[in-house]
Amino acid sequence: MLNFNELPTRLCRPTRRQTLRGIGAGLLASASTLLSHSALAEGSTVAFVPKFTSDPYFVSANHGAQEAGKALGLTVHYNGPVDADVAGQVDIVDRLVRSGVSAISICALDPTALAPSLLRARRKGIKVNTWDADVTPNAREVFLNQASYSAIGNAIVDIMAKGAGTSGDFVMVTGSLTASNMLAWMKAIKDTIAAKYPGMVIKTTLLGEQDIQKGTDITLNYLRSHPETKGVFTVDGVAEVSVAEAVKQLGLSGKITIAGIGVPNSIRPYIKSGIVKEAVLWSPVDIGYAAIYITKAQLDGTLDPAKGSVAAGRLGNLKFTAKDEILLGPPLIFTQANIENYHF
Amino acid sequence: MSPTIVGPLTPTEAPRRRRPSLTRTMVLFLLLLAELTVFNLLLPGYMSPGSLLDTSRTFVETGILALGMTFVIISGGIDLSVASLLALVSVVMGLSFQAGLPLPAAMLLGLATGIGGGLLNGAAVAYLGLHPFVVTLATMAIYRGAAYAISNAAAVSDFPPWFTTIGQSYFINGLVPTQLPILLVAAIALWLLLSRTSFGRRVYSVGANELATRFSGVSVERTKLAIYGLMGGLVAVAAIIQTARLSTARANASMGLELPVIAMVVLGGTRITGGAGGILGTLLGVLVLAYLQDGLASVGVRNDWGLVVVGAFLILGVLANELFRKSPR
């Protein structure tokens, strides 16, 4: 499966004989100097680095990245750690720096651990951007934000208002009380309610700990003892599944509205059976696609915050929300009509 | 410490030390050369000094662990807890620094944690007489669990620049990673310890024939305790380097690293059942496997396959050891 034209190339320096490896190494290395010219690849190679390779979410992002690479004539090289291993991701970035790729587009496992390697990449002239999960600002040129927290909060509250009306008692189920993204979504939901529908009252916030069984149990208990509840907000994909399962087991489908973050592969059966009408997320395919368009602009030297936006193919122009941050666009809403188009 | 019985352990006739024979060393060396050549053809410049030296950043920590593991395996033992202990040391160091302890003191605390963890393994093996596989399988879970528990799965990242220099800087025209000399110094010191001191001889003889060693007046218990303590100290050194290289201390650090470490030692010719092996072989084992992993990843082979290669080389190493032993002496 190796295509030599797609391999990252590197500048070939005259190799000095090394004492440790002996004469043979020197001879072989100098022989390879002759071969190196034929191995130079055409076009630029861009490394697209996910948090981990096998997750359907990142596989989808890679689909988008490859699509953009094809459209732009870039070779997009997808590689990341097998699991959420920070050292593994750092090793991969270091290797990319050594092999001399033109650009690195990365979803970072840790904001500070990846920074030194990415800084070294930038010093070598490699273009760097981050998507989905950022690093310390000086280690990259620009961050592609998948969806603003307020837009997500707005979309979730609107779904709730459509299904359950604009007043009454509600409950919220979250996966974590410390994760920064979930805290930001919870705040966005509460802010939207305060601004648009002050009649909605969130009685309490339950902690599902991103465990389907636990989330289902606490939701079952709460809904049994609080039959006046009109709807449940869910702040992460696992919470949405556990709440949907609880509503199904109680036979309350259609009586209780569920609104929140949902991941297509796990929420699909509940959308199809109508227990969940709409779920909010963003498209990982589009993130990957946009990240490569941004990379291309960096390589061409045309990325300029002063212009206010960057062209991203079929996605149109993406706006700068800060001088080093670009917004992918409005959130994606999954419904019975479109859920079959998404596989992550 | 005069031996009471005449046998293979008289001072003049040290226990048979089957250092990797010349043939074995040559085979490993040629293997290394072959893989580097192939990668150099696929990726021109792979064999340049700058590239080869820079890659050493990825295996200094693993290499230091492999040096210690050589002692452990030669003595007939095994230590599965090294990767977990590394994470625990890193977390202890990071958290105590975050709590206000000066970083040098936090590093000493980390060193103490490493040596303590090693001694705990050693004590259970030597004085309770438990099998090292079971002991370190248990402490593998205990140390990792403790690392998660005390850190609450959060990471410490705000280390000062002088500390991260240990793992992120270079000298001599930006060619040599700062941590590489640490591995070299450790290798020389441990080579001297293993091949030129009476402690080194005891390590071999405990692994070759524990009973005979005991009857010749050597304290098998104290020797084992010292070996696992040494392993723990080296784990702490590796933990400090890795924490500096990644500028982060977290409980899931170096997950599964014990496997490549053991594979490198065995590939280097150290017999898995003890009594034979050496530092030079281990160093070659480290280079062969580390450059193979790095090269495969560099030419675009996905990391999952890298794991398959490590497993395959562990089996190959054991098999090769058997073949080399049967060859005429």
Chai-1 contact restraints between the chains, C-beta under 6 A:
chainA,res_idxA,chainB,res_idxB,connection_type,confidence,min_distance_angstrom,max_distance_angstrom,comment,restraint_id
A,R10,B,G45,contact,1.0,0.0,6.0,A-B,restraint_1
A,C12,B,P44,contact,1.0,0.0,6.0,A-B,restraint_2
A,C12,B,G45,contact,1.0,0.0,6.0,A-B,restraint_3
A,R13,B,S48,contact,1.0,0.0,6.0,A-B,restraint_4
A,T15,B,S48,contact,1.0,0.0,6.0,A-B,restraint_5
A,G24,B,L33,contact,1.0,0.0,6.0,A-B,restraint_6
A,L28,B,T37,contact,1.0,0.0,6.0,A-B,restraint_7
A,A29,B,M47,contact,1.0,0.0,6.0,A-B,restraint_8
A,S32,B,N40,contact,1.0,0.0,6.0,A-B,restraint_9
A,S32,B,L41,contact,1.0,0.0,6.0,A-B,restraint_10
A,S32,B,P44,contact,1.0,0.0,6.0,A-B,restraint_11
A,S36,B,P44,contact,1.0,0.0,6.0,A-B,restraint_12
A,A39,B,P44,contact,1.0,0.0,6.0,A-B,restraint_13
A,V82,B,N303,contact,1.0,0.0,6.0,A-B,restraint_14
A,V82,B,D304,contact,1.0,0.0,6.0,A-B,restraint_15
A,A87,B,L246,contact,1.0,0.0,6.0,A-B,restraint_16
A,V90,B,L246,contact,1.0,0.0,6.0,A-B,restraint_17
A,D91,B,T58,contact,1.0,0.0,6.0,A-B,restraint_18
A,R95,B,A297,contact,1.0,0.0,6.0,A-B,restraint_19
A,R95,B,S298,contact,1.0,0.0,6.0,A-B,restraint_20
A,R98,B,S51,contact,1.0,0.0,6.0,A-B,restraint_21
A,R98,B,D54,contact,1.0,0.0,6.0,A-B,restraint_22
A,S99,B,S298,contact,1.0,0.0,6.0,A-B,restraint_23
A,D110,B,T248,contact,1.0,0.0,6.0,A-B,restraint_24
A,T112,B,S157,contact,1.0,0.0,6.0,A-B,restraint_25
A,T112,B,S247,contact,1.0,0.0,6.0,A-B,restraint_26
A,A113,B,L246,contact,1.0,0.0,6.0,A-B,restraint_27
A,A113,B,T248,contact,1.0,0.0,6.0,A-B,restraint_28
A,P116,B,Q168,contact,1.0,0.0,6.0,A-B,restraint_29
